[in-house]
Amino acid sequence: EIQSDNDDEEPEYINLGTITHTNPNQIIATGGQGGEGSAANTSQRGVRRPRTPPQGGQRKRLKLTLKVVADVALVAVPNAGKSTLLSKVTRAKPKIADYPFTTVVPNLGVWVPNDIGDAYYDDDEEDNFSFDENGDPIPSSSNSKSLILCDVPGLIAGASEGVGLGHAFLRHVERCHVILHLLDATSKNVLDEYAMINRELLNYGTGKLGSMPQVVVVNKVDVAFNEYDDATGKKGAFESQAQLESQLQEIMPHSRLMWISAKEGEGVDDLMSRVAMFVKKVKEATAAEERKLLEKQSEGED
């Protein structure tokens, strides 16, 4: 982003682009041109002319925004179980408590499938990464089976306009490939919460988040459909899983719906395996679109 040359004016930022691994360079400002030194008049005896002064370059004020790179973004209302799920499938240790907004900064974790779990527990993370020309690790690249998960702070109504904690971190979701939309099955307003989250994603920025691929995951199924839970003293919000599933399918624009209990680990392994396959398909589709775009650009240049 860039500001006008006049430092006294209120900055008016414009988006110039994004620096990524595949697009590491971008011209923000042009440099100046050096002037003529004393040697400019040494070859002309008796004739002296004004030396050309140096030409100054452009001066710009930049605002740089860091976006976390991850494969999957965990998005939900506060206290839906995002941090519990992250701690269950990765070695991350986010703060977990029985009250809202326990997550105040994004948490990252690396999930590795069980068939290569030995490499994961050897503390040798090189097995889970490929490397660029400078020797820097590239997490979860196309030839890696691991997934990078990002736990975004809980979203509330008005998040796209700056309400709550999640707004400041929605920019990280833009760099992810898939959104894991977590729902709390014990909430009586779970359908409204689902619609609210999608509305906030659509209203944020350019609306790109609203069109990102999603997997809807209903959490806390171990306690949601009991008639009466002795531990909490509360009745379930829905009589059965089938009842909630039927109502969700009426408002979901896709069929990617799964059920888990992050606390008990129920359905978690199956979820991550399916998410990994889905992320792979999304990456392949994105890469194919980028190749077509580059081909069209090259044809236009010819």
VENJO-V802714 format. One line per field, one symbol per residue. ss: DSSP state (@ for helix, = for strand, . for the rest). psi: psi as a letter, one per 40 degrees, with the letter a starting at -180 (. if undefined). burial: + if it has 24 or more other C-alpha atoms within 12 Angstrom, else -. A space follows every 50 residues. Layout:
ss: ???
psi: ???
burial: ???
//
This chain:
ss: .=...........=..................=....@@@@......... ....=......=.........====......@@@@@@@@........... ......=====..@@@@@@@@...@@@@===.....===.......==== =.......@@@....@@@@@@@@....=======.....@@@@@@@@@@@ @@@....@@@@..======.@@@@....=....=......@@@@@@@@@@ @.....===.=....=.@@@@@@@@@@@@@@@@@@@@@@@@@@@@@@@@@ @.
psi: iiiidhedihhhiiheahhidegeihhdiiiahiahadededeghehhih ihiihiaihihihhhhhhhidhhhhiiifeedddddddeaeigihhifii fdheihhiihhhidefddddeefgedeeiiiaeeeiihifadeieihhhh hhiiiihedeeehadddeedddddeidihhhhiheehefddddddddddd ddehbeedddeihihhhhifededeidhhddefiiidididddddddddd eheieghihihddeeheddddddddddddddddddddddddddddddddd d.
burial: -++----------------------------------------------- -----------------+++++++++++++++++++++++-+-+++---- +++--++++++++------+----+-+++--------+++++-+++++++ +++++++-++---++++++++++++++++++++++++--++-++++++++ +--+----++-++++++++++++++----------+++--+--++--+-- -----++++++++-+-+++-++--++-+++-++----------------- --
//
